[in-house]
Amino acid sequence: MNNIVLLILRVVFAGSMLFGHGLGKFNKLINGIISDGNLSFSNPIGIGEFPTLILAVFSEFFAPIFIIYGYKTKFFSFFTAATMFVAAFIVHWGDPFGRVEKALLFLTVFVILMMTGPGKHSMDKTNSKTDALIIYLSSYLFFYLLYFIGLGPIFVVFFLVMISTWYFTFSKR
């Protein structure tokens, strides 16, 4: 039962982070680089707007993809938790609790995932070829959804190649 709960936490919270926060920042980064040159972003930790945007895209877009699949969950949860720490205690510190609450919830869940790991229903803990096949086939639906909501085909192909490499490496064990 604990493994099911960890799976639900990973999918719901990492999916919410990916679609609710990361996708908008990712599109801002891509559009800023390719078309309009507008890469303005807040700079709460003093490293510059562009590096802060890059870190935010990594921790709110790329890291949740790995967390959803349970690949190096403890490692990638650190980045998302660190971003939520900055959001809660630096960016929204003086705001009403309603603005800080979401960052605190995300922070709590990603710290829990850092401490517990992904559970047995994950890429890291998969021991059977059937489970690996289920993860592999479900990735096609997930990446089709990403493509459908506006992620460029180059990134979708990159992630599909990555998951395919993992599956074929696993299936040869």
C-alpha positions as CSV (number, residue, x, y, z in Angstrom):
1,M,0.0,0.0,0.0
2,N,2.9,2.4,0.8
3,N,4.2,1.9,-2.7
4,I,0.9,2.9,-4.3
5,V,0.8,6.0,-2.1
6,L,4.3,7.0,-3.3
7,L,3.3,6.4,-6.9
8,I,0.3,8.6,-6.5
9,L,2.4,11.3,-4.7
10,R,4.9,11.2,-7.5
11,V,2.4,11.4,-10.4
12,V,0.0,13.9,-8.9
13,F,2.5,16.4,-7.4
14,A,5.2,16.1,-10.1
15,G,2.5,16.3,-12.8
16,S,1.1,19.4,-11.2
17,M,4.5,20.9,-11.0
18,L,5.2,20.0,-14.6
19,F,1.9,21.2,-16.1
20,G,1.1,24.0,-13.7
21,H,4.5,25.7,-13.3
22,G,7.2,24.1,-15.5
23,L,5.5,24.2,-18.9
24,G,4.9,27.9,-18.8
25,K,8.5,28.6,-17.8
26,F,9.8,26.2,-20.4
27,N,7.7,27.9,-23.1
28,K,8.9,31.3,-21.9
29,L,12.5,30.1,-22.2
30,I,12.1,28.6,-25.6
31,N,10.1,31.6,-26.9
32,G,12.6,34.0,-25.4
33,I,15.6,32.3,-27.1
34,I,14.0,31.6,-30.5
35,S,11.7,34.5,-31.2
36,D,11.2,37.6,-29.0
37,G,14.4,37.7,-26.8
38,N,12.3,38.4,-23.7
39,L,14.0,36.4,-20.9
40,S,13.0,38.6,-18.0
41,F,12.4,36.6,-14.9
42,S,12.6,37.3,-11.1
43,N,16.1,37.1,-9.5
44,P,15.4,36.1,-5.9
45,I,18.8,34.6,-5.1
46,G,21.0,37.1,-7.0
47,I,22.5,35.0,-9.8
48,G,20.8,36.8,-12.6
49,E,17.5,36.5,-14.4
50,F,18.6,34.1,-17.2
51,P,20.4,31.6,-14.9
52,T,17.4,31.7,-12.5
53,L,15.1,30.9,-15.4
54,I,17.3,28.0,-16.5
55,L,17.3,26.6,-12.9
56,A,13.5,27.1,-12.6
57,V,12.9,25.3,-15.9
58,F,15.2,22.4,-14.9
59,S,13.6,22.0,-11.5
60,E,10.0,22.6,-12.5
61,F,9.9,21.0,-15.9
62,F,12.7,18.4,-16.5
63,A,13.0,17.1,-12.9
64,P,9.3,16.3,-12.5
65,I,9.4,14.2,-15.7
66,F,12.1,12.0,-14.0
67,I,10.2,12.0,-10.7
68,I,7.0,10.8,-12.4
69,Y,8.8,7.8,-13.8
70,G,10.7,7.2,-10.6
71,Y,14.1,7.6,-12.1
72,K,16.6,8.9,-9.6
73,T,13.7,10.4,-7.6
74,K,15.7,11.3,-4.5
75,F,18.2,13.3,-6.7
76,F,15.7,15.1,-8.8
77,S,13.3,15.8,-5.9
78,F,16.1,17.8,-4.3
79,F,16.1,20.4,-7.1
80,T,12.3,20.8,-7.0
81,A,12.3,21.0,-3.2
82,A,15.0,23.6,-3.3
83,T,13.0,25.7,-5.8
84,M,9.9,25.5,-3.6
85,F,12.0,26.5,-0.6
86,V,13.1,29.6,-2.5
87,A,9.5,30.2,-3.6
88,A,8.1,29.9,-0.1
89,F,10.7,31.6,2.0
90,I,12.2,34.2,-0.3
91,V,9.8,35.0,-3.1
92,H,6.5,34.8,-1.3
93,W,7.7,35.4,2.3
94,G,5.7,38.6,2.9
95,D,2.6,37.5,1.0
96,P,-0.6,36.2,2.6
97,F,-0.6,32.5,3.6
98,G,-2.7,31.6,0.5
99,R,0.2,32.5,-1.8
100,V,2.8,30.7,0.3
101,E,0.6,27.6,0.9
102,K,1.1,26.0,-2.5
103,A,4.9,26.3,-2.4
104,L,4.9,24.8,1.2
105,L,2.8,21.8,0.0
106,F,5.1,21.1,-2.9
107,L,8.1,21.5,-0.6
108,T,6.7,19.1,1.9
109,V,5.9,16.4,-0.7
110,F,9.2,16.7,-2.5
111,V,11.1,16.5,0.8
112,I,9.1,13.4,1.6
113,L,10.1,11.9,-1.8
114,M,13.7,12.8,-1.1
115,M,13.6,10.8,2.2
116,T,11.5,7.8,1.0
117,G,12.5,7.4,-2.6
118,P,10.1,6.4,-5.4
119,G,8.7,3.1,-4.1
120,K,8.6,-0.2,-6.0
121,H,6.5,1.1,-8.9
122,S,9.3,3.1,-10.5
123,M,12.1,2.8,-13.0
124,D,14.7,2.5,-10.3
125,K,12.9,-0.3,-8.5
126,T,11.5,-2.3,-11.4
127,N,12.6,-5.9,-11.3
128,S,10.3,-7.5,-13.8
129,K,10.2,-7.2,-17.5
130,T,6.4,-6.8,-17.4
131,D,6.6,-3.7,-15.2
132,A,9.3,-2.3,-17.4
133,L,7.1,-2.8,-20.5
134,I,4.2,-1.1,-18.7
135,I,6.4,1.9,-17.9
136,Y,7.8,2.0,-21.4
137,L,4.4,1.9,-23.1
138,S,2.9,4.4,-20.8
139,S,5.7,6.8,-21.6
140,Y,4.4,7.0,-25.2
141,L,1.0,8.3,-23.9
142,F,2.7,10.7,-21.6
143,F,5.0,12.2,-24.2
144,Y,2.1,12.4,-26.7
145,L,0.2,14.5,-24.2
146,L,3.3,16.7,-23.8
147,Y,3.4,17.1,-27.6
148,F,-0.3,17.8,-27.7
149,I,-0.1,20.6,-25.2
150,G,2.7,22.4,-27.1
151,L,6.1,20.8,-26.3
152,G,8.3,20.8,-29.3
153,P,8.8,17.5,-31.2
154,I,12.6,17.6,-30.7
155,F,12.1,17.4,-26.9
156,V,9.5,14.7,-27.2
157,V,11.8,12.6,-29.4
158,F,14.7,13.2,-27.0
159,F,12.6,11.9,-24.0
160,L,11.3,8.9,-26.1
161,V,14.8,8.0,-27.0
162,M,15.9,8.2,-23.4
163,I,13.0,6.0,-22.2
164,S,13.6,3.6,-25.0
165,T,17.2,3.3,-24.2
166,W,16.3,2.5,-20.6
167,Y,13.8,-0.1,-21.6
168,F,16.0,-1.9,-24.0
169,T,18.9,-1.8,-21.6
170,F,16.7,-3.2,-18.9
171,S,15.2,-5.9,-21.1
172,K,18.7,-7.3,-21.8
173,R,19.4,-8.0,-18.1
